[in-house]
């Protein structure tokens, strides 16, 4: 508790939090969040998609923007749009951006885990996740 108070008031080095599985599927490791440092408007952490078809479930972040930087992996397909009609392929070194309220899915078709550093304007990260199961079948 003293560490949280120090970080909230003065900042400093933050150790990675405990890994958890998000509603949308992949494993998340928080760094900066409401829980770890008392952040008011930011979540920063890492996300891993397993190889061979590991994917997120179709979802939106209702009121928050998201951005990711792909550290490692290959052939991650990113689907966006109201009907997930837009498809891009990402590789290590690429960035992703998802505006608030835009449905999206990521699929790792590569042979290695895809690892990302991500930031969201939601310090609780999972708070504004809204699942869109009716869109899941649109992504092969």
Protein Blocks (a to p, Z undefined) as FASTA:
>chain_A
ZZmmmmmmngpadddddddddfklpacddfbdfklnopakbccddddddehhiacddddd
fkbccddddfbdchiacdedjkopaccdddehiacdddehiacddddfbfbdcddddddf
bfklmmmpccdfklmmmpZZ
